[in-house]
Amino acid sequence: MENFKTTELGNIAQLGSKYQNGKAFLHDTLNLSSCEISVNEMPAGQKLPFNHKHKQNEEVYIFLKGEGSMTLDGKTVEVKEGTCVKVLPEVSRTMESKTDLQFICVQAKAGSLVQFGMGDGELC
């Protein structure tokens, strides 16, 4: 058994035809044990039909393509390619796309990271 696993999602712009709601979750596919990651494609003019928040997980949204907005606790934030947004668990959130929007969302338990960057790396 190898200590790594790979998966192929294909063209991000075509996630909507392959995955429910244009959202590919990697937790089960890669057997992740420390976070949930989703790769997302949202067609132009789409709005999430609900607000939501989390019980314990913060989220980081990394926007790869397109333009849109997030509404965070009632405040609207514009997003585009290169925008990164951290959202704490208790924040109410929703999203709307102006153009075709592609983004990655990383979800992990707030306050759980103890090592990162070079603090967790070692040369081999």
N, C-alpha and C positions, 0 to 999 in steps of 0.2 A: 504494500500500500504506500502510495506517495504522500508526502506532506504538503501537497498543493493540489489545487483543482482549478480547471478552467471551464468557461462556458462561452458560447457565441450568441449574442443577441441579434446580430445582423444590423441592417440599416436602421438607425434610431428614428428616422423620419417615417418608418413603416411599422413602428411598434404598435400603433393602434389596430392594425390588421392582424397582429400576432398575439397580442396580450390584452386582457380585459382593461378597458379604460386607458389604453396606451401606456400602461405602467408595468414594467418588468421588475419584479422583486427578486433580489439575489440571495436572500437568507436561506431559503430551502435549496435553491439550485447549487449554491457553493458551500452549503453546510456551515454558514457563518455562526460564530459563537459569541461575538462581542458587539455586533451592530446589525442593523437592517439597512440595506442600500437599495434604492429603486432608481431605475433609469426611465425617464418620462418623456413622452411626446404629447403635446397639447395643441390641437389645430387652432388656427386663428379664430377669434371670436368666441371661444369656449370659456365658460365660467363654472367653477366648481359649484354645485347646487347646495352646498352646506358649509358652515364654519365648523372647525373641530379644534381640539387641543389634546394633549397627551397627559397620561398619569405620571410618567417618570422620564420619558425620553425627550431630549432636546433634538432639534433637527437642524441640519445645515443644508441649504439649497444652493447649488452651484449651477448657474445658468450658462448654457453652452451656445445657444442660438435663439434669436427672436427677441420679441419685446412683449411685456405684459405688466401686470401689477399684482402685488400681494396686499391684502388688507390684514393688518396685525393689530389686534385690540382696537379696531375701529380706525386706525391710521393707515392710509394708502401709501405704499412704497412702490415706486417704479422700478422694474427690473429689466435687464437686457443682457446680451452676451457679455460675460465677464463679471456680472454681479454675483456676490455671495452673501447670503443672509442666514444668520443664526437665529433660531427661534426657541425660546425656553418652553418647557412643557406646558405651563399654565397659560400661555398666550393663545388667544382665539385667532385662527387663521383661515384664510381662503385665498383663492387665486383666480386671475383672469388673464387670458392671452389676447394680445392685440394682433400679433402675427404668429405664425407657427412657432411654438416655443419648445425648446428641448432643454432638459435640466436633469441633474442628478440630485437625489435627496439622500443624505446620510442621517440615520437615526441611531442614537446611542443613549444610554442612561446618563442623565445629567450628573456631573460631579464624579464620574467613575474613572476618568483617565488619570493614571498615576505616572506613566512614562510616555514620552513622545519625542519625535525628532531624533537627534543624536543621543539623547538620554536613554533611548531604548535600542539603539543600533550598536553594532560592533563589527569591526573589520574581520573578514575571513581570509 
